[in-house]
Structures are given as structure tokens and as C-alpha cells.
Amino acid sequence: MTSATKSAVRKASLFYLVFVMFSYTTGGPFGLEDMVTTSGPGMTLIYLLVLPFFWCIPVSLVSAELTTAMPVQGGFYRWARAAFGDFWGFLAGWWNWSASFLLGGVYAVLFADYLSNYFPQITGWKHYLVSLALIAIITWINLRGIQMVGQVATALEIFIFLPVVTMVAIGLAKWQHNPFVPVVVPRQPPFKIFGVGLALGLWLYSGYEQLSTVAEEVEDPQRSYPRALALVVPLSIATYFLTTLTGLAALGDWQNWHTGHFSEVATLIGGSWLGTWLTLAATVGNIALLNSTVLTTTRMPFAMAEDGYLPAALTRKHPGYGTPWLAIAVSAIIYGLLARQSLTQLISVYIWLRSATTVLTVLSAWKLRRTRPAMPRSFAIPGGNVGLFYVVAAPLVMAILALLGSDRFGMIGGAIALALGPVVYKIVARGSP
């Protein structure tokens, strides 16, 4: 560990870690609505219940074990490097940082989209300026450190939770329809039912290894990370499943679901006051997502710069807050430049990069069990070799299925994004000591 890594920072407690983790991985139920009309209401509910056992649960178990074994800045980037060497470690870091570019700016755009519902004059350059203003504010919060990020995440998530819980409570009391019927959309091409739906499902349940990148900024990470994951994973599943179940069971209008439909569901279930409240929560949700995204992804270029793969200037820390201010600023600038793309297109490419880093992460657990069996692990994946096989095989199968089911844009864009990793490595490795 370098002296830069050891500079003083105000560390986050388990309480704040839980809210930051939930904010990054879930944020709220928003964003899954298109899955209902693409895959069908029954298949959507099945995805929301079953996919975690093949994706976020095994990834969480791997993250818990490796964070207790190697609680270092950069997290899974350094796990992959320790397991497979410099090349694969670099790819894990580069692919992840690249993936953050695809989504970081989109959250700011979605915030401006929601805000324009209240202020119709926010169009064109005004819309873009609102997006940039949010990125600037979130950048300032992140420059002040993980404690402030955690405080903001906690306040935002409580604000989001209140209308969601209210809608679920009122809606379940108005249960009138079978939410699982039809299971799939009649006469829908299998590609859309299983390909697009699976990609959206994996996106919803992605990112549980991401908080490992700030391990050195968390109090007692060996104890805090397993506990946080044990709380956040079931909470995320419940958030997605119960809100979707409520809307379908109370209204049965699955054909009308679209992005932002939960606001209409809330209005029909509880009245305009609840619909407005939930719309505000969805607007705030994008702030929460961007806040946690900046925190967790900007430690990646910092760690890679420490290892000599990116310019050393990215290791510079704020003299007062101990945060990697230049890595945060550079990432924020790139988010701003990409804050004009559509969410659907970006997700289709993002899932390739996220799947690749997730597969490398779970394979790292297998490799390090073989090469470093004596490494202290205060938490170990349960089930011995059978459990280890499960946490590696399940995400690997899901990743393959998701990539095979990609649309043309995602397949081409994803393949190009992955291929850039080895190219960049050849360039930077040539100049590294």
C-alpha cells in the first residue's frame, strides 16, 4: 500500500455503507417498468425472484469473502490482478471504469427529464445545463468524502422509501388481478422475452461487488461488508418485487407499463398526491444513483494510477478530505460529455462490460482459493467446493445467456467496448516500469 492510500479520510460506518450500497445497486424500483411489456408480467415477477440466485447472491458471497481477505482500494480490480496477473487485473479495472461512463451521465439526464415534468421550459440547452449542474453538485459532495456521500445517500433513500412503502401498503389492500397472468407477452418474439428481459434483470441486480472499491474508506471493512450485503440484497429484491407485484395486482394494466409508469400506478392506487410524491421520489432516485456511482467508480482510476497504468496525477488527494479529487473530476467531466445518450442503448453496452467484470470477480474467488488457501478470510463462501462452484458457475451462465441475447447495437457496441481493453493495456503497459 502506498503512502497516498494511507492518507487520512473520514471513514463511513456500517449504517452509511448500507445506504450507499443500496443507493448504488438499487436506488428504488424505478427503471424496470419496460420489462413488464417486453417479457410479460408473470415472467417479470419470475425474473425478479429467481435472477438474484444466479447473479447478485453469488456475486455478493464472493464480494463478502474477498473483501474480508483483501480490503483494499480498487477492490475487485486488485482481486483480479492478484488472481490472474496484470493483464486481467487491468481489464477488470478498465472495463469497470468504462462502464461507469455509460451510466454516470444518464442519471443526470434522467433527473432533468423528470424535472421537466414540473418545469416544461427545461428543454434543449437548458436541459443539458440542468444535467451538468447536477453532475457538478454531486462531484462537490464526493470531493468531501464518503461520510458526506453516505449522509446524502441516507437522506435521499429515506425520502424515496416513504412513498414506495405507502404505495405498496395501499395497493396490496386493493388486490384484484392475478399479477402473473399472462406469463409472457402473447406472440412476442423469444428474443425480446428472454434476451431483453434478461439484460434488464441483470442490470437491476448488478453492482454488488462495486462497493469493494472503497474498502479502505469504511470502518472495519472485514465485518461491515458481509453485514451490509446481507441487509441490502434481500432489501433490493423486496423493493423490485413488491412494487411490481402491487401495481399488477391492483390494476392489471400490464400492457400500459413504460418507463416512469410507477408514478401512474401510484396515482391510480392512491390519488394524485401519491403520484406526485412518487414522481418526486423517482427524480431524487437519479440523484442518489449518480451520488453513489461517482463514489464507487472514481476509486478505480485512482487505484490503477497507483499501480502505474494511468497517469500518476490521478492519485492526487484533496489535502483536507483525503479524496482522489482529480480522479473524481476527470470522471465527472466524461459523464458530462456523455450526458446525451439513451438509457436503453447504454444499458445494452453496459451489460457486456459489467458481465465481463463480474465474471472476472467470481473467477478470482476460485483462483485465490487455489493459489492462496492460507489467506485469512473472516467470511468464507459457505458450502465448501460445492458453494464455490455455485458462485462461479451461476453468474458465468447468466453472463453468457445475456450476451447471446443482446440486440445488434448491444452486441456490436459491447464487443468493441471489451476489445478496447486489451488495446489500451498494450499502450499503457509499454510505458509502465
N, C-alpha and C positions, 0 to 999 in steps of 0.2 A: 504494500500500500504506500502511495506517495504522500509527501507532506501536504500536498494540496487536498488529498482526500480527508486528511485528519483535521482540517481547519474547522473551527467551532461553528456549529449550527444549532439552532433551537429545534430539538427533536420532537416528533409527533408521538402522542400516546396511542395506545390501542384504540381508544374511543375515536380519535380523529382518523386513525388508519382505516377503521371500518367504514366511515362515511366517505373518505376519499376513494376507497376501493369500490364501494357500491356506486359512487358517482361515476367512476371510470367505466366499470363493467356494465352498468345498467342505467342509472340516472333516473329512470322512470319507465313506464310501459310504452312510451311513445316510439314510433318507428316501425312497429310490427304490423300495422293495420293492413298493408298491402298483401301480406301473406294469406289473409283470410280469403280474399277474392282470387288470389293466384293458385293456392293449393287447396282451398276448401276449409270450412270451419272445423270439421272433425279432424282433418289432417293437421291443421294449425295447432289445435289443442294437443294432439298426439306429439307433434314436434316439440312443443313447449315442455311437455312432461318427460319425453324419452331422450331427446338430444343431450340433456345435461349428463346422462350416464355414459355417453360416448365422447363427450367433449369437455365441458367445464369441470366436471367432477374429477376425472383422471388428471387433467391439467392442474387442478388445484392441489391434488395429492402430491404430484411431482413438485410443484412450487413450494409446498409446505416442507417437503423433505430437503430440497436443495437450498432453500433459504436458511434452514437451521444449520446446514452443513457449510454453506458459503454465503454468509450475509454481507455481500459486497455491493458497492455502487456498480451499476451496469447489469446486475442480476443475471438473467438468462444468457446475455451475451458472453459474460465471463464463465458461466457454467459450460456453454458450448465450446468455448476456447479451451477450457481445462480438459474437457472430454475428448474433443476431436482435433484440437490444434488451431493454429492461427487462421487458416483459410475459412473453416466452417464457423469459427467464432466471429470472424469479421462479417460473414454473410448474415449471421443471426442479428448482429447489430445494425448492419446497413439496411437489410430488408425491413427491420422494425422501424428504423428512423424514416425510411422512405414511405412506409405505410402511414406514418403519422402525418405526413404532408397531405395525403389524400383526404384525410378526415378533419384535420385541425381547422382548416378554413371553412369547411362545410358547416360546422356547428355555428360559426359566426353568421354565415349566410342564412341558415335556418332561423336563427334568432331574429335577423332582420325581416325574414318572411313573416314570422308570427307577429312581429311588431307592426308590420304594415297593415295587419287586420284592424288595428286600432288607429293607425295614422296612415291613411291611404296615400298621402303625398310622398311617402317614402318609396320612391321608385328611381330607377336609373342610377346616376352617380350618388344620390342621397342614400340609396340602399347600400351601395358599396362602402360609403363613408361610415354608415352605422356598423357594418361588419368590421371595418378596420378599427373603429373606436372600441368595440368590444374586445378585439384582439389586444389592443393597447392596454386596456384596463386589466385584463386577465394576466397579461405579461407583467404589469406592475405588481399585482398580487403575488405572482410566483417569484418575482425577484426578492420579495420579502421573506420567503421561506416556507417550508412545509407546514409549520404551525398555522400561519395565516391561511394557507391553502385549505388546511383541514377545518379551520373555523368557518371559512366561507362555504366549503362543501357541506358542513353540518347544517348551517342555516338554510342553504338552498334546498337540501334534501328534505328537511322537515317541512318547508313550505310546499314542496312537491307532494309529499306523502299525505298531507291532510286532505286535499280534495280527492285524491285517489282512493283513500280508505273510505271517505264519505260516499263516493260513488259506488264502491263495492258493497257497502252496507245497505244502501238504499236499493241498489239493483238486484241483489240476491233475494231480497224480500219480494221482488216483482217477477220472479222466475215464471215464465210462461211457455218457453220453447225448448226443444231438445238442442243443446248447443253443438252436438256432434253430427247433426244432420244438415246437409249431406256431408259425407266424409271427405269426398273430393268434389271439385267443380265438374259438373256434367260436361262431357265432350271436350274437356281441357286436355291439351297435349301433355303427355307424361313429362316432357322436359320442364314445363312450367310448374307442374305439381311437385315434382321431386327435385329438379335442378335448381330453379329459382328459390323455391321454398326452403330447400336445404341450405343454400348460401345465406339467405336471410337469417335462418335459425342459428347457423354457426356464427354469424356476425353478432347476433344478440347475446350469445353466450361466450364471446371471445374476451381475452384480455386478463384472465385471472393470474397470469404469470407476470403481467406488466409492472405491478407494484414492487416486484423484486428489485427493480432498477434504483429504488431509493432506500434500500435496506439500511444503509449507514445513517439515514436521517430519521430512523424510527427507534423509539425506546425498546430495548430488549427484543430485537427482531426475531431471535430464535423462539421466543414464546408468543410474541404478538402476531406473527404471520399465520401460523396454523389456526390460532383462535379467530382471527379476522376472517379467514377463508371459511371456517366452519359456520360463521354467522352470515356472511354475505352470500354464499352460494344458495342456500335454501331461501333466503330473503329475495334474491333475484328471481328464482323460479316462481315463487309465490306472486311476485309483482306482475310478471308477464302473464302467468296462467290465470290468476283470479280476475284480473281486469278484463281479459279477453273472454273468459267464461261468463262474466257478469253481463257484458254487452250483448253477447249472443243469446244468452238465456233469457234476458229481459226483453229484448227487442226482436231477435230473429231475422234482422235485415242484413244478412251476411253479404248479399250482392252489392250493397251500397258502401262497403268499407273501403277506405282510401287513406292516404297519409293525412294525419290530423283528425281522423274520424272519432277518436275518443272524446273530443270536445262536443261533437254532435250527440254521442252516446250519453254523455253527462247531462246535456240539455234535455234530451228526451226522457231521461230517467228522473232527474231531479229539478228541472227547470232552468231558466236562463242564468240564474245566479250560480248554479253549479257548473254550467257550461263555460261561463266566463272565468270562473275560478280555475277550472281545469286547463283552459287555454292559457291563462297566465302561468300555470304550473309547467305547461309544455314549453312556453317561452323561456322560463327560468331554467328548465331542464337543459337547454342548449348551453346556457352559461355554465352550468355545473359540469357538463361533459367537456367543454373546452378548458375549464379550470383544471380538471384532473388530467386531461390529455397533455397540456403543457408541462405539468409537473412530471409525469411519468416518462414522457418521451424525450425530454431535453437532457436527461441524465445519460442517455445513450451516446450522443456525440461527445459529451464530457468524458465518459469512460473510454471511448475509442480514441480520443485525443490523448488521454493519459498513456495509452498503450502505443502511441506513435502512428496511428492510422489516419488521423485527421489533424489539421493544424493545431499546434500546441497552444495557440491563443484561446482555443475553446475550453481550456482548463482554468481560465482565469475565474476567480471567485470574487464576489462582492465583499469588500473589506468589512462591512458591518453585518451582513446577513449570512455570509458563507455560502451563497448560492452561485451556481455556474452562470453568471449573468450573460456572458457573451453567447454561450450555447443556447440560452433561453431567447436572447434577442434574435439570433440568426434563424432559429426555428420559427419564431413569430413572424419574421419578415417573409419567409417562404409560405407560411399559412396565408398571409395576406395576399401574396401573389396568386395563390391557387383558390382564392375565395369566390370563384365564379362558376365552378363545375356542378353538375347534377349529382345528387346523392346516390342514385341508382347506379350510374356508371362508375362512380368512385368505389362503391362497395364491391362491385364485380371484380375490380382490380385489387382492391384492398384484401379480399378474402384469399387471393393467391399468396400475397406477402405474409399475411397473418398465419395462414395454414403452414407455410414453409417454416416460419419461426417457431410455431407451436410444435411441429414435428421434431425440429432440432432440439427443442427444450425437453420433450419427453424421452427422446433418444439419449440425451445427456444423462438423464437419471439412470438409464440402463447401463450406459458405458461406465459411468463413475462407480456404480455398484461393482463392476468387474475389475476396474483398474485401481480404485481406491476404496476397497471394502472396509478398511480400518478408519476411514474419515469419520469423525464424530457426527452423529445425526440424532439430535434430541427428539426428532419426529421421523419415523420411518413409514413408508407406504405399507399399509397392512396387507397380510396375505402372503408374505414371502415371495417366492418366484412367480406364483400364480397372480398375485396382486401386481407385481412389476410387469408381467406380460400384459395384463389388462390395461394398465395406464399408458402403455406404449402402443399396443395394437389398436385400441378403440379410436384414439384421435387419428392414427395413421389411416385407418379405413375411412373415417369421416372426411379427412382431407382429400383422399383420392376420389371419393364419390362427389364431393363438392367441385373439384377441379374438372372432372369429367362432365359434370352437368352445367358448366359455365356457358354463358351465351358467347357469341362471336366476339363482341367487344371485350368482354372479360378475359376470354382465352388469349386473344392477341395481346391486349394490354398487360395481362398478368404475366404472360411468358416473357414479354420484353422487360417488364419490371424486375423479374427474377434474373434474367440474363445480364442485366446491368451490374448486378452484384459482383460476379467474377471479373468483369471488365474493370470496374473501379478498383477491385483488390489488386489486380495486376499493376495498375498505375501507382497506387499508394505503396504497395509492397516494394516496388522498385526503388522508392525514395526513402524507405524506412531503414533504420540501422539494423 
